[in-house]
Amino acid sequence: MKGRPVSARTAVIDGKTLPELLDEDMIRDVVHGFYDRIRSDELLSPIFNSRIAAADWPVHLAKMCDFWSSTLLRTGRYDGRPLPHHVSIPELDEPHFRRWLTLFRETVHALCPEEVADLFMDRALRVAHSFRLAIAFHRKQDTLTIQPISEESL
């Protein structure tokens, strides 16, 4: 049977049982599909490709699979600190986050059933907002003006 092992199927996030179809294979498909789009995107590829060497992409993709597995399946596999890497990118700004979210949205809606895509997007929107706030704070900008990006606005 496809899906998570029986012992993992009872995970609950935000009061909802995780969809059974959400498993490591789907996470891998989303991560790899998303970063395929990133690596060829006119706005985002220069940022990613200047910081991640071609030979290092497999390690980065594995780390991102661990991140999403920990975030959605509660596996605890990710123990990194992504924020410092993003705060240190001086050109990272609102258009980059909007494009990131747009590509992510296209990927999850192409690869996942609606309830799983919604779960991915909820988390991606939260991560983006958190990063945007932290970057603004780090740059000594007014964080009160930073509003969450909604999926509908993409």
HELIX and SHEET records of a PDB file:
HELIX    1   1 VAL A    6  ALA A    8  5                                   3    
HELIX    2   2 GLU A   24  SER A   40  1                                  17    
HELIX    3   3 SER A   45  ARG A   51  1                                   7    
HELIX    4   4 ALA A   54  ASP A   56  5                                   3    
HELIX    5   5 TRP A   57  TRP A   68  1                                  12    
HELIX    6   6 SER A   69  LEU A   73  3                                   5    
HELIX    7   7 PRO A   82  VAL A   87  1                                   6    
HELIX    8   8 GLU A   94  LEU A  111  1                                  18    
HELIX    9   9 GLU A  114  HIS A  138  1                                  25    
HELIX   10  10 THR A  143  THR A  145  5                                   3    
HELIX   11  11 GLU A  151  SER A  153  5                                   3    
SHEET    1   A 2 VAL A  12  ILE A  13  0                                        
SHEET    2   A 2 LYS A  16  THR A  17 -1                                        
END                                                                             
